[in-house]
Amino acid sequence: MSTKVKAPETANHEPSPRVATAVADQRTAVGVTAPVAPKPWQTRRFQLAAGALIALLVVAVVADNLVARQYTPEGAVRDYLAALAAQNGQAAWSDVTVATPTEPTAVSLTDATAFRSALGVAKPDIQSFDIIGASSSDSEQATVKVALRTSAGTKQTAFVVERSGDRRWLLYPVWRVVLTPALLTFNLPNGAGPVAIDGEKVVLPAGQAVVAVLPISHAVTFGATEMLAEQKISVDALGVGREAIAYTPKLSDAGLVKAKSSVATFFKDVCARQPSAHPSNSTCPQDVAADITYPGQWQLVGDPNQDLAIKLEGQSLNAVGHYQMVFAYTESGIKGTNHVAVGGAYAAALQLTAGDITVTKITRADGLTALDRQSGATDQAAQDLVAKAFARCASVSAEFVADCPQRAPDAVITNVRWRLTGDPTVGATVTYSGNTGILTVHGNFSMAVSYKSFGQARSRSSYVTAYDAHLFWDGQALQLVTIEGV
């Protein structure tokens, strides 16, 4: 027989608390164990929350490490170079502090405006970079070494980084790259055009002037004048302490015409009118090597502008090239006019204004590229001229003949007759000097001579038997200057 007890229900059809207690007591009485309630940390909700908290802590630690890595000397350099490569002037400027130039300057372009202008017109030559090391002298300053890959290859440089007084989020120290201005040295001639750096016009005096710029890439423009052409020069000042701007003025078409005309005019009107074989070298470049005291006349041969170039020497603008001149003079006892070939390099000092170029002096120069031998100046052409000249030398009835090599064995002779034997160009050698433009034919000759000495007829031979003939190319053909005995 069993007793069934029907539990009264509440309004929502659930057993009342009193009945539930009775049922529990009845189960205990018959040996049924009641289930144990789980601990709070054993619940799924707690475990999910704990897992999320651990994940957040891991993320927070990683994030803190990443953020802290940014606020280091290496991080400051990394951010700065990345901003430079991206031409992000605002970001790059926020990473730096600018030191005072190391010496007085005529102009200083080292503020934020100059920085943005430079990045706007000249992209830094940074393809990639690697931080290769850092060292600290104290807690406030560090040096970071970097390998930069550029279009010209990889180069190493170092950046000084200083700890500022700022902190990010009150935790992380802010480091800034210290930019020491690069010093650009300009050397401008009188009459040079206006100068602009990264589009900013700067007023510089003639001669040497120093401009402080930030150590990044810059575009330097030398403005045009009527005599000078515009020039643009790129300057990579990254890692540079001081750099001379390699500027050699380039003449405009009108300026080149004017310079050539002025050089030729000075040679003709000043140098060619010097009466001495040894003019003052402070005015003109030519000088005869031999000790000639006789007055004479200089003649310009060919075009002194054939290889004209413009060079800047200090503050002076020079036109450089090669000249060829001949000094003609007469000497007592020699029949005819003697000639001496002189050639070499010259530097003509140019006086430059906005609309004119004049020459103030022409002096000797060294180190110029040698003149090329003209294709028409062949060995055969030179030898042909020498052979004709020897025939002329033999036809002159005189003891001493100008520009001829023969010499009689006796002195004070009369009724002189010369006779050439054989071809003086057989076996002759031809050499060319690019420094002087002189072509030299060297050979041997045989010339008989008959004459009277103190009333007695004699027949002998020239005691000089070797010669050097000197020739110039006059722009169209070879020109024989003289044949001298050696």
Protein Blocks (a to p, Z undefined) as FASTA:
>chain_A
ZZdddddddfkopacfklmmmmmmmmmmnopacdddddfklpmklmmmmmmmmmmmmmmm
mmmmmmmmmmcfklmmmmmmmmmmnopaklmmmmpccdddfbdcfbdcfbfklmmmmmmm
occddfbdcdfbdcdfblkbccdddddddfkbccdddddddddfbdehhlaccddddddd
ddddddddehiacddeehiacdddehjdddddddddddddddddfkbccddddddfehia
bdcddddddddfklmmmmmmmmmmmmmmmmmmpcbfbdcfklbmbdcfbacfbdcdddde
hjfklmgccddehjbccdddddddddddddehiacjddddddddddddddddfkbccdfb
dcddehiacddddfklcfklmmmmmmmmmmmmmmpccfbdghiabdcfbehiehiacdde
hjfkgopacdddfknopacddddddddddddeehiacddddfbfbdcdddddehjaccdf
bdcdZZ
